[in-house]
Each structure stands twice: as structure tokens, then as C-alpha cells.
């Protein structure tokens, strides 16, 4: 009886240790890019990640404003979130560059998207490599 209890305890301990070493599923992790605005006004932004979300670098703005984020204040955490490791995320991009567009919220609210896109009415465009993001500790500061 004592041997069985010891064996069960040891087996339970080993099972706990084994499970604690298991890597979490990819969806359990969140990799973030934080966005900080030092502007005196609210901004909007667009991360050009392609696919259903629009365009990739080196292309410009997407056809629709469906995935443009409007009216953020000073800090947005996360500004962008991925469930892929950044190395894998950048391998998925055609040119291993992520473009981020910053807009004045007033522009987004005042003009139709077609005019903003056609006249390239942006405040700033960042073309970022993985190295750039690592150097900035995955924080994008405007301006």
C-alpha cells in the first residue's frame, strides 16, 4: 500500500513537471507593437499587413478604410497584435517590411477615404524591419 502511494505520488509529480514544460499553443501568446502619440491631436493609424486587411509594403494605402483605426489618444497598447512570433510574422510579409501609416483624426473625419488615399493625406509613414522593431523595443512613437 505504501509503495503504491509512493508510486502514485511520484507519477503525479512527474506528470505535473512534464506538463509545466509543455510549450503553450501559439494562440496563447500575444506579440505586440505599442503605439505612442506625442501629438497635440488625436491620430488614426493603419498597419499594412496585407491579406484581408489591405496592402503590403511597398504598396500604399488600401482601397477601403475598413481597417483604419480612428481617434486614438496618447498611448495604444497594443497598437498591433500578432499570435505569430515576430520572426515568423516577418517571413510572411513579401518584402519583410511592415508599413505603418499615421493620420490626423480630423482628416479621417473630414474627407472621404478616396480623397485621403488618392492625395496621400498622411502625417507619417514608417517602413519597419524586424531589426527596427527590436531596436525600438516594439514601440512606435509618433512623431
C-alpha positions in Angstrom: 0.0 0.0 0.0 2.8 2.4 1.0 4.7 1.5 -2.3 1.6 2.1 -4.4 1.0 5.5 -2.7 4.7 6.5 -3.3 4.4 5.4 -6.9 1.2 7.4 -7.4 2.8 10.5 -5.8 5.9 10.1 -7.9 3.8 9.6 -11.1 1.7 12.7 -10.2 4.8 14.8 -9.6 6.4 13.7 -12.9 3.1 14.4 -14.7 3.0 17.9 -13.3 6.6 18.6 -14.2 6.1 17.2 -17.7 3.0 19.4 -18.3 4.7 22.5 -16.9 7.4 22.1 -19.5 5.0 21.9 -22.4 5.0 24.9 -24.7 1.8 26.8 -24.9 -0.2 26.8 -28.1 0.5 29.7 -30.5 -2.8 31.4 -29.7 -1.8 31.6 -26.0 0.9 34.1 -26.9 0.5 37.7 -27.9 3.2 39.6 -29.6 2.5 43.4 -29.5 3.7 46.6 -31.1 2.8 49.5 -28.9 1.9 52.9 -30.4 2.6 56.2 -28.5 1.5 59.5 -29.8 3.2 62.7 -28.7 0.9 64.8 -31.0 -1.3 67.5 -29.6 -4.2 66.0 -31.5 -5.7 62.5 -31.9 -4.4 60.3 -34.6 -5.5 57.3 -36.6 -3.3 54.5 -37.9 -3.1 51.6 -40.3 -0.7 48.6 -40.1 -0.2 47.3 -43.7 -0.2 43.6 -43.0 -1.9 42.5 -46.3 -4.4 39.8 -46.7 -7.9 40.7 -45.9 -6.6 43.7 -44.1 -5.4 45.5 -47.2 -2.0 46.2 -48.6 1.6 45.1 -48.1 4.8 47.2 -48.3 5.7 48.7 -50.8 2.1 49.3 -51.8 0.4 52.4 -50.5 -3.0 52.7 -48.8 -5.8 50.2 -49.1 -8.8 50.6 -51.3 -11.1 51.0 -48.3 -10.8 52.4 -44.9 -12.3 49.4 -43.2 -9.2 48.6 -41.2 -8.1 52.1 -40.4 -8.1 52.7 -36.6 -9.6 56.2 -35.8 -9.1 58.6 -33.0 -6.6 57.3 -30.5 -5.1 59.5 -27.8 -1.6 59.2 -26.3 -0.9 55.5 -25.9 -2.4 52.5 -27.5 -1.2 49.2 -26.2 -1.2 47.1 -28.2 -1.3 49.1 -31.4 -0.9 45.9 -33.3 -1.0 42.3 -32.0 0.1 39.0 -33.6 -0.1 35.5 -32.4 2.9 34.6 -34.5 6.5 35.1 -33.3 7.8 38.2 -34.9 10.4 36.3 -36.9 7.6 34.1 -38.4 5.4 37.2 -38.9 8.0 39.0 -40.9 8.7 35.8 -43.0 5.0 36.0 -44.1 5.5 39.6 -45.5 6.5 39.6 -49.1 9.4 42.1 -48.5 10.0 41.5 -44.8 8.9 45.2 -44.2 5.9 46.4 -42.2 4.4 49.7 -43.2 2.5 51.8 -40.7 0.6 54.9 -41.7 -0.4 57.7 -39.3 -3.3 60.0 -40.0 -4.7 63.2 -38.4 -8.1 62.2 -37.0 -9.6 65.4 -38.4 -8.5 64.4 -41.9 -10.1 61.0 -41.4 -13.4 62.6 -40.3 -13.5 65.4 -42.8 -12.6 63.8 -46.1 -13.8 60.7 -47.9 -11.4 57.9 -47.9 -10.8 58.0 -51.7 -9.5 61.6 -51.4 -7.3 60.7 -48.5 -5.9 57.7 -50.3 -5.5 59.4 -53.7 -3.9 62.5 -52.3 -1.8 60.6 -49.8 -3.1 62.7 -46.9 -1.0 61.0 -44.2 1.1 62.5 -41.4 3.8 59.9 -41.4 4.7 56.5 -42.9 7.0 54.1 -41.2 8.6 51.2 -43.1 9.9 48.9 -40.4 12.0 45.8 -40.4 12.2 43.3 -37.6 15.5 44.8 -36.6 13.9 48.3 -36.4 11.2 47.0 -34.1 13.6 45.2 -31.9 15.7 48.3 -31.6 12.6 50.3 -30.5 11.5 47.6 -28.1 8.4 47.1 -30.3 7.2 50.6 -29.5 6.4 53.0 -32.3 6.4 56.7 -31.2 4.8 59.4 -33.3 6.3 62.0 -34.0 
